[in-house]
Amino acid sequence: MKTISIISILILCGLLLMNYQDTAGVTLLSSQIAQILHVSPRSITLNMSVYTLVIFLLGQASAIFFFAPLYTSLKEKYKAYKRELEKGSISNSTSESKIAVLENKITVLEKALDDALKNR
């Protein structure tokens, strides 16, 4: 994941350097709509590298807003799964300790039974 981020940043830097001299025009309000609204048409002329950077940042922001709910829900599910595993390991360790105690009791009772049978 980290390598993909680094590669995308390097590609972005390459695009910014290649398009530094070029310009791009962005039309905010076309002439037909401006005539209908009785206002003047609006357009912006940007350096192509700034335009590329803005598009990249908008794409990153939209990806973050799109995947943030998915990330948080997966994180919560992971924490719940981790708690369940911890509960299972705790119950297994208590079960194992109970089994060990019972085995020790059985050993003591067998020895006591052997001693009682020898004394008869």
Biopython code that builds the backbone (N, CA, C, O; Angstrom):
import numpy as np
from Bio.PDB.StructureBuilder import StructureBuilder

atoms = [
    (1, "MET", "N", (0.825, -1.186, 0.000)),
    (1, "MET", "CA", (0.000, 0.000, 0.000)),
    (1, "MET", "C", (0.871, 1.252, 0.000)),
    (1, "MET", "O", (0.579, 2.234, -0.682)),
    (2, "LYS", "N", (1.948, 1.192, 0.782)),
    (2, "LYS", "CA", (2.843, 2.331, 0.851)),
    (2, "LYS", "C", (3.538, 2.557, -0.488)),
    (2, "LYS", "O", (3.724, 3.698, -0.910)),
    (3, "THR", "N", (3.919, 1.472, -1.153)),
    (3, "THR", "CA", (4.598, 1.611, -2.442)),
    (3, "THR", "C", (3.666, 2.208, -3.499)),
    (3, "THR", "O", (4.102, 2.992, -4.343)),
    (4, "ILE", "N", (2.385, 1.837, -3.451)),
    (4, "ILE", "CA", (1.418, 2.406, -4.394)),
    (4, "ILE", "C", (1.300, 3.914, -4.175)),
    (4, "ILE", "O", (1.226, 4.678, -5.138)),
    (5, "SER", "N", (1.281, 4.340, -2.922)),
    (5, "SER", "CA", (1.206, 5.771, -2.619)),
    (5, "SER", "C", (2.441, 6.502, -3.130)),
    (5, "SER", "O", (2.338, 7.578, -3.719)),
    (6, "ILE", "N", (3.595, 5.915, -2.903)),
    (6, "ILE", "CA", (4.837, 6.551, -3.352)),
    (6, "ILE", "C", (4.880, 6.633, -4.872)),
    (6, "ILE", "O", (5.272, 7.660, -5.427)),
    (7, "ILE", "N", (4.478, 5.557, -5.551)),
    (7, "ILE", "CA", (4.466, 5.559, -7.011)),
    (7, "ILE", "C", (3.496, 6.592, -7.550)),
    (7, "ILE", "O", (3.811, 7.291, -8.513)),
    (8, "SER", "N", (2.306, 6.703, -6.938)),
    (8, "SER", "CA", (1.334, 7.699, -7.419)),
    (8, "SER", "C", (1.833, 9.127, -7.196)),
    (8, "SER", "O", (1.589, 9.997, -8.032)),
    (9, "ILE", "N", (2.519, 9.381, -6.096)),
    (9, "ILE", "CA", (3.088, 10.713, -5.849)),
    (9, "ILE", "C", (4.187, 11.011, -6.868)),
    (9, "ILE", "O", (4.279, 12.136, -7.358)),
    (10, "LEU", "N", (5.021, 10.022, -7.194)),
    (10, "LEU", "CA", (6.067, 10.226, -8.198)),
    (10, "LEU", "C", (5.477, 10.511, -9.577)),
    (10, "LEU", "O", (5.978, 11.366, -10.308)),
    (11, "ILE", "N", (4.408, 9.790, -9.929)),
    (11, "ILE", "CA", (3.734, 10.037, -11.212)),
    (11, "ILE", "C", (3.143, 11.443, -11.231)),
    (11, "ILE", "O", (3.237, 12.148, -12.236)),
    (12, "LEU", "N", (2.532, 11.851, -10.114)),
    (12, "LEU", "CA", (1.977, 13.200, -10.025)),
    (12, "LEU", "C", (3.066, 14.251, -10.194)),
    (12, "LEU", "O", (2.875, 15.231, -10.915)),
    (13, "CYS", "N", (4.198, 14.058, -9.541)),
    (13, "CYS", "CA", (5.298, 15.011, -9.680)),
    (13, "CYS", "C", (5.781, 15.071, -11.123)),
    (13, "CYS", "O", (6.079, 16.152, -11.633)),
    (14, "GLY", "N", (5.860, 13.925, -11.783)),
    (14, "GLY", "CA", (6.245, 13.902, -13.192)),
    (14, "GLY", "C", (5.258, 14.657, -14.060)),
    (14, "GLY", "O", (5.658, 15.414, -14.944)),
    (15, "LEU", "N", (3.975, 14.459, -13.817)),
    (15, "LEU", "CA", (2.955, 15.186, -14.584)),
    (15, "LEU", "C", (3.024, 16.691, -14.332)),
    (15, "LEU", "O", (2.859, 17.491, -15.252)),
    (16, "LEU", "N", (3.267, 17.062, -13.088)),
    (16, "LEU", "CA", (3.377, 18.486, -12.768)),
    (16, "LEU", "C", (4.563, 19.120, -13.488)),
    (16, "LEU", "O", (4.459, 20.231, -14.006)),
    (17, "LEU", "N", (5.690, 18.410, -13.518)),
    (17, "LEU", "CA", (6.871, 18.947, -14.189)),
    (17, "LEU", "C", (6.685, 19.003, -15.703)),
    (17, "LEU", "O", (7.137, 19.951, -16.345)),
    (18, "MET", "N", (6.027, 18.001, -16.277)),
    (18, "MET", "CA", (5.832, 17.980, -17.727)),
    (18, "MET", "C", (4.861, 19.067, -18.185)),
    (18, "MET", "O", (5.015, 19.611, -19.279)),
    (19, "ASN", "N", (3.870, 19.387, -17.363)),
    (19, "ASN", "CA", (2.823, 20.321, -17.771)),
    (19, "ASN", "C", (2.970, 21.703, -17.141)),
    (19, "ASN", "O", (2.001, 22.460, -17.085)),
    (20, "TYR", "N", (4.148, 22.035, -16.675)),
    (20, "TYR", "CA", (4.338, 23.305, -15.988)),
    (20, "TYR", "C", (4.134, 24.504, -16.918)),
    (20, "TYR", "O", (3.638, 25.541, -16.478)),
    (21, "GLN", "N", (4.503, 24.380, -18.180)),
    (21, "GLN", "CA", (4.416, 25.499, -19.117)),
    (21, "GLN", "C", (3.036, 25.645, -19.756)),
    (21, "GLN", "O", (2.700, 26.717, -20.259)),
    (22, "ASP", "N", (2.238, 24.582, -19.744)),
    (22, "ASP", "CA", (0.939, 24.605, -20.423)),
    (22, "ASP", "C", (-0.127, 25.262, -19.556)),
    (22, "ASP", "O", (-0.002, 25.341, -18.333)),
    (23, "THR", "N", (-1.187, 25.735, -20.230)),
    (23, "THR", "CA", (-2.321, 26.305, -19.507)),
    (23, "THR", "C", (-3.591, 25.581, -19.926)),
    (23, "THR", "O", (-3.663, 24.981, -20.999)),
    (24, "ALA", "N", (-4.585, 25.650, -19.059)),
    (24, "ALA", "CA", (-5.881, 25.024, -19.338)),
    (24, "ALA", "C", (-6.977, 26.020, -18.991)),
    (24, "ALA", "O", (-6.900, 26.714, -17.977)),
    (25, "GLY", "N", (-7.988, 26.084, -19.832)),
    (25, "GLY", "CA", (-9.123, 26.951, -19.576)),
    (25, "GLY", "C", (-10.293, 26.151, -19.030)),
    (25, "GLY", "O", (-10.663, 25.119, -19.589)),
    (26, "VAL", "N", (-10.859, 26.618, -17.963)),
    (26, "VAL", "CA", (-12.014, 25.973, -17.339)),
    (26, "VAL", "C", (-13.192, 26.929, -17.453)),
    (26, "VAL", "O", (-13.130, 28.058, -16.965)),
    (27, "THR", "N", (-14.266, 26.478, -18.097)),
    (27, "THR", "CA", (-15.455, 27.316, -18.264)),
    (27, "THR", "C", (-16.390, 27.084, -17.089)),
    (27, "THR", "O", (-16.882, 25.975, -16.885)),
    (28, "LEU", "N", (-16.628, 28.123, -16.328)),
    (28, "LEU", "CA", (-17.541, 28.032, -15.190)),
    (28, "LEU", "C", (-18.991, 28.280, -15.610)),
    (28, "LEU", "O", (-19.912, 27.635, -15.109)),
    (29, "LEU", "N", (-19.179, 29.227, -16.540)),
    (29, "LEU", "CA", (-20.520, 29.576, -16.986)),
    (29, "LEU", "C", (-20.458, 29.777, -18.502)),
    (29, "LEU", "O", (-19.828, 30.717, -18.985)),
    (30, "SER", "N", (-21.116, 28.886, -19.245)),
    (30, "SER", "CA", (-21.044, 28.956, -20.709)),
    (30, "SER", "C", (-21.811, 30.170, -21.231)),
    (30, "SER", "O", (-22.625, 30.765, -20.526)),
    (31, "SER", "N", (-21.526, 30.517, -22.485)),
    (31, "SER", "CA", (-22.142, 31.721, -23.061)),
    (31, "SER", "C", (-23.653, 31.563, -23.235)),
    (31, "SER", "O", (-24.389, 32.536, -23.071)),
    (32, "GLN", "N", (-24.131, 30.361, -23.563)),
    (32, "GLN", "CA", (-25.575, 30.156, -23.727)),
    (32, "GLN", "C", (-26.314, 30.341, -22.400)),
    (32, "GLN", "O", (-27.354, 30.999, -22.351)),
    (33, "ILE", "N", (-25.784, 29.770, -21.346)),
    (33, "ILE", "CA", (-26.428, 29.904, -20.036)),
    (33, "ILE", "C", (-26.305, 31.339, -19.538)),
    (33, "ILE", "O", (-27.223, 31.865, -18.909)),
    (34, "ALA", "N", (-25.167, 31.969, -19.821)),
    (34, "ALA", "CA", (-24.978, 33.363, -19.410)),
    (34, "ALA", "C", (-25.987, 34.279, -20.099)),
    (34, "ALA", "O", (-26.473, 35.224, -19.477)),
    (35, "GLN", "N", (-26.318, 34.021, -21.386)),
    (35, "GLN", "CA", (-27.323, 34.828, -22.077)),
    (35, "GLN", "C", (-28.699, 34.633, -21.458)),
    (35, "GLN", "O", (-29.465, 35.589, -21.335)),
    (36, "ILE", "N", (-29.015, 33.416, -21.073)),
    (36, "ILE", "CA", (-30.308, 33.152, -20.448)),
    (36, "ILE", "C", (-30.415, 33.875, -19.103)),
    (36, "ILE", "O", (-31.463, 34.428, -18.770)),
    (37, "LEU", "N", (-29.328, 33.864, -18.337)),
    (37, "LEU", "CA", (-29.327, 34.492, -17.012)),
    (37, "LEU", "C", (-29.008, 35.986, -17.059)),
    (37, "LEU", "O", (-29.073, 36.661, -16.032)),
    (38, "HIS", "N", (-28.665, 36.509, -18.238)),
    (38, "HIS", "CA", (-28.317, 37.923, -18.434)),
    (38, "HIS", "C", (-27.106, 38.333, -17.604)),
    (38, "HIS", "O", (-27.088, 39.399, -16.988)),
    (39, "VAL", "N", (-26.096, 37.469, -17.600)),
    (39, "VAL", "CA", (-24.809, 37.769, -16.956)),
    (39, "VAL", "C", (-23.701, 37.481, -17.962)),
    (39, "VAL", "O", (-23.944, 36.916, -19.028)),
    (40, "SER", "N", (-22.505, 37.868, -17.613)),
    (40, "SER", "CA", (-21.395, 37.615, -18.534)),
    (40, "SER", "C", (-20.841, 36.195, -18.304)),
    (40, "SER", "O", (-20.865, 35.691, -17.181)),
    (41, "PRO", "N", (-20.340, 35.552, -19.386)),
    (41, "PRO", "CA", (-19.770, 34.209, -19.227)),
    (41, "PRO", "C", (-18.520, 34.234, -18.343)),
    (41, "PRO", "O", (-17.779, 35.217, -18.323)),
    (42, "ARG", "N", (-18.305, 33.156, -17.628)),
    (42, "ARG", "CA", (-17.168, 33.080, -16.712)),
    (42, "ARG", "C", (-16.274, 31.905, -17.110)),
    (42, "ARG", "O", (-16.756, 30.809, -17.398)),
    (43, "SER", "N", (-14.992, 32.151, -17.119)),
    (43, "SER", "CA", (-14.015, 31.086, -17.351)),
    (43, "SER", "C", (-12.741, 31.417, -16.597)),
    (43, "SER", "O", (-12.460, 32.584, -16.323)),
    (44, "ILE", "N", (-11.973, 30.396, -16.262)),
    (44, "ILE", "CA", (-10.728, 30.546, -15.528)),
    (44, "ILE", "C", (-9.623, 29.905, -16.363)),
    (44, "ILE", "O", (-9.804, 28.815, -16.906)),
    (45, "THR", "N", (-8.494, 30.570, -16.465)),
    (45, "THR", "CA", (-7.325, 30.005, -17.126)),
    (45, "THR", "C", (-6.313, 29.647, -16.048)),
    (45, "THR", "O", (-5.824, 30.509, -15.317)),
    (46, "LEU", "N", (-6.008, 28.348, -15.964)),
    (46, "LEU", "CA", (-5.091, 27.851, -14.944)),
    (46, "LEU", "C", (-3.845, 27.266, -15.592)),
    (46, "LEU", "O", (-3.864, 26.811, -16.735)),
    (47, "ASN", "N", (-2.787, 27.293, -14.840)),
    (47, "ASN", "CA", (-1.600, 26.564, -15.239)),
    (47, "ASN", "C", (-1.960, 25.077, -15.203)),
    (47, "ASN", "O", (-2.637, 24.627, -14.278)),
    (48, "MET", "N", (-1.517, 24.326, -16.188)),
    (48, "MET", "CA", (-1.917, 22.912, -16.281)),
    (48, "MET", "C", (-1.423, 22.102, -15.085)),
    (48, "MET", "O", (-2.081, 21.145, -14.677)),
    (49, "SER", "N", (-0.274, 22.471, -14.518)),
    (49, "SER", "CA", (0.218, 21.740, -13.354)),
    (49, "SER", "C", (-0.672, 22.000, -12.140)),
    (49, "SER", "O", (-0.907, 21.093, -11.342)),
    (50, "VAL", "N", (-1.168, 23.225, -11.995)),
    (50, "VAL", "CA", (-2.090, 23.529, -10.893)),
    (50, "VAL", "C", (-3.407, 22.780, -11.105)),
    (50, "VAL", "O", (-3.994, 22.247, -10.163)),
    (51, "TYR", "N", (-3.853, 22.752, -12.355)),
    (51, "TYR", "CA", (-5.088, 22.021, -12.688)),
    (51, "TYR", "C", (-4.937, 20.536, -12.363)),
    (51, "TYR", "O", (-5.849, 19.934, -11.797)),
    (52, "THR", "N", (-3.794, 19.940, -12.716)),
    (52, "THR", "CA", (-3.538, 18.525, -12.417)),
    (52, "THR", "C", (-3.507, 18.294, -10.918)),
    (52, "THR", "O", (-4.066, 17.314, -10.425)),
    (53, "LEU", "N", (-2.855, 19.193, -10.192)),
    (53, "LEU", "CA", (-2.768, 19.067, -8.732)),
    (53, "LEU", "C", (-4.149, 19.164, -8.092)),
    (53, "LEU", "O", (-4.458, 18.403, -7.175)),
    (54, "VAL", "N", (-4.975, 20.083, -8.559)),
    (54, "VAL", "CA", (-6.330, 20.229, -8.010)),
    (54, "VAL", "C", (-7.151, 18.970, -8.278)),
    (54, "VAL", "O", (-7.849, 18.489, -7.385)),
    (55, "ILE", "N", (-7.078, 18.437, -9.484)),
    (55, "ILE", "CA", (-7.819, 17.213, -9.814)),
    (55, "ILE", "C", (-7.337, 16.050, -8.954)),
    (55, "ILE", "O", (-8.146, 15.257, -8.471)),
    (56, "PHE", "N", (-6.014, 15.943, -8.759)),
    (56, "PHE", "CA", (-5.463, 14.871, -7.926)),
    (56, "PHE", "C", (-5.966, 14.988, -6.487)),
    (56, "PHE", "O", (-6.403, 14.001, -5.895)),
    (57, "LEU", "N", (-5.902, 16.190, -5.933)),
    (57, "LEU", "CA", (-6.343, 16.388, -4.544)),
    (57, "LEU", "C", (-7.837, 16.133, -4.381)),
    (57, "LEU", "O", (-8.263, 15.569, -3.373)),
    (58, "LEU", "N", (-8.631, 16.543, -5.361)),
    (58, "LEU", "CA", (-10.071, 16.257, -5.302)),
    (58, "LEU", "C", (-10.339, 14.759, -5.375)),
    (58, "LEU", "O", (-11.239, 14.255, -4.704)),
    (59, "GLY", "N", (-9.568, 14.049, -6.180)),
    (59, "GLY", "CA", (-9.706, 12.594, -6.250)),
    (59, "GLY", "C", (-9.330, 11.917, -4.942)),
    (59, "GLY", "O", (-9.998, 10.981, -4.504)),
    (60, "GLN", "N", (-8.249, 12.399, -4.315)),
    (60, "GLN", "CA", (-7.837, 11.842, -3.026)),
    (60, "GLN", "C", (-8.901, 12.107, -1.961)),
    (60, "GLN", "O", (-9.224, 11.221, -1.170)),
    (61, "ALA", "N", (-9.440, 13.318, -1.941)),
    (61, "ALA", "CA", (-10.469, 13.665, -0.946)),
    (61, "ALA", "C", (-11.724, 12.830, -1.149)),
    (61, "ALA", "O", (-12.318, 12.363, -0.177)),
    (62, "SER", "N", (-12.136, 12.637, -2.394)),
    (62, "SER", "CA", (-13.335, 11.832, -2.637)),
    (62, "SER", "C", (-13.104, 10.373, -2.260)),
    (62, "SER", "O", (-14.014, 9.718, -1.752)),
    (63, "ALA", "N", (-11.908, 9.858, -2.500)),
    (63, "ALA", "CA", (-11.604, 8.481, -2.101)),
    (63, "ALA", "C", (-11.629, 8.340, -0.583)),
    (63, "ALA", "O", (-12.128, 7.348, -0.053)),
    (64, "ILE", "N", (-11.091, 9.332, 0.109)),
    (64, "ILE", "CA", (-11.096, 9.281, 1.576)),
    (64, "ILE", "C", (-12.524, 9.322, 2.105)),
    (64, "ILE", "O", (-12.875, 8.541, 2.990)),
    (65, "PHE", "N", (-13.351, 10.218, 1.578)),
    (65, "PHE", "CA", (-14.732, 10.311, 2.046)),
    (65, "PHE", "C", (-15.546, 9.083, 1.665)),
    (65, "PHE", "O", (-16.479, 8.715, 2.379)),
    (66, "PHE", "N", (-15.208, 8.446, 0.553)),
    (66, "PHE", "CA", (-15.935, 7.258, 0.124)),
    (66, "PHE", "C", (-15.569, 6.040, 0.966)),
    (66, "PHE", "O", (-16.443, 5.257, 1.341)),
    (67, "PHE", "N", (-14.273, 5.876, 1.265)),
    (67, "PHE", "CA", (-13.832, 4.678, 1.975)),
    (67, "PHE", "C", (-13.742, 4.840, 3.485)),
    (67, "PHE", "O", (-13.522, 3.847, 4.179)),
    (68, "ALA", "N", (-13.900, 6.033, 4.020)),
    (68, "ALA", "CA", (-13.815, 6.233, 5.466)),
    (68, "ALA", "C", (-14.876, 5.431, 6.230)),
    (68, "ALA", "O", (-14.527, 4.807, 7.232)),
    (69, "PRO", "N", (-16.143, 5.410, 5.818)),
    (69, "PRO", "CA", (-17.116, 4.590, 6.553)),
    (69, "PRO", "C", (-16.789, 3.093, 6.482)),
    (69, "PRO", "O", (-16.976, 2.369, 7.460)),
    (70, "LEU", "N", (-16.311, 2.641, 5.353)),
    (70, "LEU", "CA", (-15.933, 1.238, 5.225)),
    (70, "LEU", "C", (-14.766, 0.915, 6.147)),
    (70, "LEU", "O", (-14.755, -0.131, 6.795)),
    (71, "TYR", "N", (-13.793, 1.803, 6.208)),
    (71, "TYR", "CA", (-12.624, 1.593, 7.059)),
    (71, "TYR", "C", (-13.024, 1.547, 8.534)),
    (71, "TYR", "O", (-12.565, 0.678, 9.276)),
    (72, "THR", "N", (-13.873, 2.476, 8.956)),
    (72, "THR", "CA", (-14.269, 2.495, 10.371)),
    (72, "THR", "C", (-15.083, 1.266, 10.736)),
    (72, "THR", "O", (-14.916, 0.721, 11.827)),
    (73, "SER", "N", (-15.967, 0.817, 9.839)),
    (73, "SER", "CA", (-16.758, -0.372, 10.158)),
    (73, "SER", "C", (-15.874, -1.615, 10.213)),
    (73, "SER", "O", (-16.066, -2.473, 11.074)),
    (74, "LEU", "N", (-14.915, -1.718, 9.310)),
    (74, "LEU", "CA", (-13.998, -2.860, 9.355)),
    (74, "LEU", "C", (-13.122, -2.818, 10.601)),
    (74, "LEU", "O", (-12.807, -3.859, 11.177)),
    (75, "LYS", "N", (-12.733, -1.626, 11.016)),
    (75, "LYS", "CA", (-11.931, -1.483, 12.225)),
    (75, "LYS", "C", (-12.718, -1.926, 13.458)),
    (75, "LYS", "O", (-12.177, -2.606, 14.330)),
    (76, "GLU", "N", (-13.999, -1.542, 13.532)),
    (76, "GLU", "CA", (-14.848, -1.950, 14.658)),
    (76, "GLU", "C", (-15.058, -3.466, 14.657)),
    (76, "GLU", "O", (-15.023, -4.101, 15.711)),
    (77, "LYS", "N", (-15.275, -4.043, 13.474)),
    (77, "LYS", "CA", (-15.441, -5.497, 13.387)),
    (77, "LYS", "C", (-14.170, -6.211, 13.816)),
    (77, "LYS", "O", (-14.231, -7.246, 14.479)),
    (78, "TYR", "N", (-13.023, -5.667, 13.442)),
    (78, "TYR", "CA", (-11.746, -6.265, 13.826)),
    (78, "TYR", "C", (-11.571, -6.237, 15.342)),
    (78, "TYR", "O", (-11.133, -7.219, 15.942)),
    (79, "LYS", "N", (-11.918, -5.098, 15.960)),
    (79, "LYS", "CA", (-11.806, -4.998, 17.419)),
    (79, "LYS", "C", (-12.745, -5.985, 18.109)),
    (79, "LYS", "O", (-12.365, -6.610, 19.099)),
    (80, "ALA", "N", (-13.971, -6.133, 17.592)),
    (80, "ALA", "CA", (-14.920, -7.074, 18.181)),
    (80, "ALA", "C", (-14.408, -8.506, 18.028)),
    (80, "ALA", "O", (-14.513, -9.306, 18.958)),
    (81, "TYR", "N", (-13.863, -8.826, 16.874)),
    (81, "TYR", "CA", (-13.316, -10.169, 16.636)),
    (81, "TYR", "C", (-12.135, -10.436, 17.557)),
    (81, "TYR", "O", (-11.981, -11.543, 18.071)),
    (82, "LYS", "N", (-11.297, -9.415, 17.766)),
    (82, "LYS", "CA", (-10.149, -9.555, 18.654)),
    (82, "LYS", "C", (-10.605, -9.812, 20.089)),
    (82, "LYS", "O", (-10.027, -10.641, 20.792)),
    (83, "ARG", "N", (-11.660, -9.087, 20.525)),
    (83, "ARG", "CA", (-12.194, -9.311, 21.878)),
    (83, "ARG", "C", (-12.731, -10.729, 22.026)),
    (83, "ARG", "O", (-12.527, -11.369, 23.057)),
    (84, "GLU", "N", (-13.421, -11.225, 20.987)),
    (84, "GLU", "CA", (-13.948, -12.590, 21.040)),
    (84, "GLU", "C", (-12.818, -13.608, 21.142)),
    (84, "GLU", "O", (-12.918, -14.584, 21.885)),
    (85, "LEU", "N", (-11.749, -13.378, 20.397)),
    (85, "LEU", "CA", (-10.602, -14.290, 20.474)),
    (85, "LEU", "C", (-9.971, -14.257, 21.861)),
    (85, "LEU", "O", (-9.574, -15.294, 22.392)),
    (86, "GLU", "N", (-9.879, -13.058, 22.450)),
    (86, "GLU", "CA", (-9.327, -12.960, 23.800)),
    (86, "GLU", "C", (-10.215, -13.678, 24.810)),
    (86, "GLU", "O", (-9.713, -14.359, 25.705)),
    (87, "LYS", "N", (-11.538, -13.529, 24.672)),
    (87, "LYS", "CA", (-12.461, -14.229, 25.566)),
    (87, "LYS", "C", (-12.310, -15.730, 25.415)),
    (87, "LYS", "O", (-12.320, -16.467, 26.401)),
    (88, "GLY", "N", (-12.169, -16.183, 24.167)),
    (88, "GLY", "CA", (-11.994, -17.611, 23.915)),
    (88, "GLY", "C", (-10.710, -18.133, 24.513)),
    (88, "GLY", "O", (-10.691, -19.229, 25.072)),
    (89, "SER", "N", (-9.638, -17.373, 24.409)),
    (89, "SER", "CA", (-8.364, -17.829, 24.967)),
    (89, "SER", "C", (-8.414, -17.826, 26.489)),
    (89, "SER", "O", (-7.828, -18.698, 27.131)),
    (90, "ILE", "N", (-9.117, -16.840, 27.075)),
    (90, "ILE", "CA", (-9.248, -16.811, 28.537)),
    (90, "ILE", "C", (-10.084, -17.995, 29.010)),
    (90, "ILE", "O", (-9.736, -18.645, 29.996)),
    (91, "SER", "N", (-11.182, -18.280, 28.316)),
    (91, "SER", "CA", (-12.016, -19.412, 28.734)),
    (91, "SER", "C", (-11.279, -20.726, 28.524)),
    (91, "SER", "O", (-11.448, -21.663, 29.305)),
    (92, "ASN", "N", (-10.459, -20.807, 27.471)),
    (92, "ASN", "CA", (-9.664, -22.015, 27.257)),
    (92, "ASN", "C", (-8.627, -22.196, 28.353)),
    (92, "ASN", "O", (-8.405, -23.317, 28.810)),
    (93, "SER", "N", (-7.989, -21.117, 28.781)),
    (93, "SER", "CA", (-6.980, -21.231, 29.836)),
    (93, "SER", "C", (-7.633, -21.585, 31.165)),
    (93, "SER", "O", (-7.063, -22.355, 31.938)),
    (94, "THR", "N", (-8.835, -21.034, 31.455)),
    (94, "THR", "CA", (-9.520, -21.414, 32.690)),
    (94, "THR", "C", (-9.990, -22.858, 32.614)),
    (94, "THR", "O", (-9.958, -23.575, 33.614)),
    (95, "SER", "N", (-10.429, -23.291, 31.431)),
    (95, "SER", "CA", (-10.834, -24.691, 31.273)),
    (95, "SER", "C", (-9.642, -25.614, 31.458)),
    (95, "SER", "O", (-9.749, -26.660, 32.097)),
    (96, "GLU", "N", (-8.504, -25.221, 30.893)),
    (96, "GLU", "CA", (-7.300, -26.034, 31.044)),
    (96, "GLU", "C", (-6.862, -26.104, 32.504)),
    (96, "GLU", "O", (-6.427, -27.159, 32.965)),
    (97, "SER", "N", (-6.968, -25.013, 33.229)),
    (97, "SER", "CA", (-6.588, -25.024, 34.644)),
    (97, "SER", "C", (-7.563, -25.875, 35.454)),
    (97, "SER", "O", (-7.156, -26.569, 36.386)),
    (98, "LYS", "N", (-8.852, -25.824, 35.101)),
    (98, "LYS", "CA", (-9.831, -26.669, 35.791)),
    (98, "LYS", "C", (-9.553, -28.137, 35.525)),
    (98, "LYS", "O", (-9.669, -28.971, 36.423)),
    (99, "ILE", "N", (-9.188, -28.451, 34.297)),
    (99, "ILE", "CA", (-8.860, -29.837, 33.946)),
    (99, "ILE", "C", (-7.631, -30.289, 34.717)),
    (99, "ILE", "O", (-7.595, -31.417, 35.208)),
    (100, "ALA", "N", (-6.626, -29.434, 34.834)),
    (100, "ALA", "CA", (-5.409, -29.787, 35.580)),
    (100, "ALA", "C", (-5.737, -30.030, 37.047)),
    (100, "ALA", "O", (-5.216, -30.971, 37.646)),
    (101, "VAL", "N", (-6.594, -29.195, 37.639)),
    (101, "VAL", "CA", (-6.986, -29.380, 39.043)),
    (101, "VAL", "C", (-7.725, -30.702, 39.215)),
    (101, "VAL", "O", (-7.470, -31.443, 40.165)),
    (102, "LEU", "N", (-8.641, -30.994, 38.294)),
    (102, "LEU", "CA", (-9.380, -32.263, 38.375)),
    (102, "LEU", "C", (-8.453, -33.462, 38.208)),
    (102, "LEU", "O", (-8.627, -34.471, 38.892)),
    (103, "GLU", "N", (-7.482, -33.373, 37.319)),
    (103, "GLU", "CA", (-6.530, -34.473, 37.152)),
    (103, "GLU", "C", (-5.711, -34.677, 38.418)),
    (103, "GLU", "O", (-5.447, -35.814, 38.809)),
    (104, "ASN", "N", (-5.306, -33.587, 39.062)),
    (104, "ASN", "CA", (-4.569, -33.706, 40.333)),
    (104, "ASN", "C", (-5.436, -34.347, 41.416)),
    (104, "ASN", "O", (-4.950, -35.167, 42.195)),
    (105, "LYS", "N", (-6.713, -33.977, 41.468)),
    (105, "LYS", "CA", (-7.620, -34.576, 42.449)),
    (105, "LYS", "C", (-7.790, -36.061, 42.183)),
    (105, "LYS", "O", (-7.800, -36.864, 43.116)),
    (106, "ILE", "N", (-7.923, -36.432, 40.919)),
    (106, "ILE", "CA", (-8.067, -37.847, 40.567)),
    (106, "ILE", "C", (-6.816, -38.612, 40.969)),
    (106, "ILE", "O", (-6.910, -39.726, 41.486)),
    (107, "THR", "N", (-5.652, -38.030, 40.739)),
    (107, "THR", "CA", (-4.401, -38.689, 41.128)),
    (107, "THR", "C", (-4.345, -38.882, 42.634)),
    (107, "THR", "O", (-3.954, -39.951, 43.104)),
    (108, "VAL", "N", (-4.730, -37.864, 43.399)),
    (108, "VAL", "CA", (-4.731, -37.977, 44.869)),
    (108, "VAL", "C", (-5.729, -39.034, 45.318)),
    (108, "VAL", "O", (-5.428, -39.822, 46.215)),
    (109, "LEU", "N", (-6.921, -39.064, 44.706)),
    (109, "LEU", "CA", (-7.926, -40.068, 45.087)),
    (109, "LEU", "C", (-7.469, -41.477, 44.722)),
    (109, "LEU", "O", (-7.714, -42.411, 45.486)),
    (110, "GLU", "N", (-6.816, -41.656, 43.584)),
    (110, "GLU", "CA", (-6.311, -42.979, 43.214)),
    (110, "GLU", "C", (-5.257, -43.452, 44.197)),
    (110, "GLU", "O", (-5.237, -44.620, 44.586)),
    (111, "LYS", "N", (-4.366, -42.521, 44.604)),
    (111, "LYS", "CA", (-3.343, -42.884, 45.572)),
    (111, "LYS", "C", (-3.966, -43.244, 46.930)),
    (111, "LYS", "O", (-3.533, -44.187, 47.592)),
    (112, "ALA", "N", (-4.987, -42.477, 47.331)),
    (112, "ALA", "CA", (-5.655, -42.761, 48.598)),
    (112, "ALA", "C", (-6.376, -44.104, 48.529)),
    (112, "ALA", "O", (-6.392, -44.854, 49.505)),
    (113, "LEU", "N", (-6.976, -44.410, 47.368)),
    (113, "LEU", "CA", (-7.656, -45.700, 47.204)),
    (113, "LEU", "C", (-6.657, -46.839, 47.242)),
    (113, "LEU", "O", (-6.933, -47.874, 47.850)),
    (114, "ASP", "N", (-5.504, -46.680, 46.610)),
    (114, "ASP", "CA", (-4.458, -47.709, 46.648)),
    (114, "ASP", "C", (-3.963, -47.927, 48.063)),
    (114, "ASP", "O", (-3.763, -49.066, 48.487)),
    (115, "ASP", "N", (-3.763, -46.833, 48.804)),
    (115, "ASP", "CA", (-3.297, -46.951, 50.198)),
    (115, "ASP", "C", (-4.358, -47.641, 51.056)),
    (115, "ASP", "O", (-4.025, -48.449, 51.924)),
    (116, "ALA", "N", (-5.639, -47.326, 50.818)),
    (116, "ALA", "CA", (-6.715, -47.942, 51.595)),
    (116, "ALA", "C", (-6.816, -49.430, 51.285)),
    (116, "ALA", "O", (-7.079, -50.227, 52.185)),
    (117, "LEU", "N", (-6.613, -49.818, 50.032)),
    (117, "LEU", "CA", (-6.683, -51.232, 49.664)),
    (117, "LEU", "C", (-5.488, -51.991, 50.216)),
    (117, "LEU", "O", (-5.630, -53.166, 50.556)),
    (118, "LYS", "N", (-4.327, -51.382, 50.319)),
    (118, "LYS", "CA", (-3.141, -52.044, 50.854)),
    (118, "LYS", "C", (-3.280, -52.260, 52.355)),
    (118, "LYS", "O", (-2.795, -53.265, 52.875)),
    (119, "ASN", "N", (-3.933, -51.338, 53.063)),
    (119, "ASN", "CA", (-4.107, -51.421, 54.486)),
    (119, "ASN", "C", (-5.148, -52.478, 54.883)),
    (119, "ASN", "O", (-5.147, -52.889, 56.044)),
    (120, "ARG", "N", (-5.987, -52.917, 54.039)),
    (120, "ARG", "CA", (-7.008, -53.918, 54.350)),
    (120, "ARG", "C", (-6.413, -55.219, 54.398)),
    (120, "ARG", "O", (-7.106, -56.206, 54.646)),
]
sb = StructureBuilder()
sb.init_structure("model")
sb.init_model(0)
sb.init_chain("A")
sb.init_seg("    ")
for serial, (resi, resn, name, xyz) in enumerate(atoms, 1):
    if name == "N":
        sb.init_residue(resn, " ", resi, " ")
    sb.init_atom(name, np.array(xyz, "f"), 0.0, 1.0, " ", f" {name:<3s}", serial, name[0])
structure = sb.get_structure()
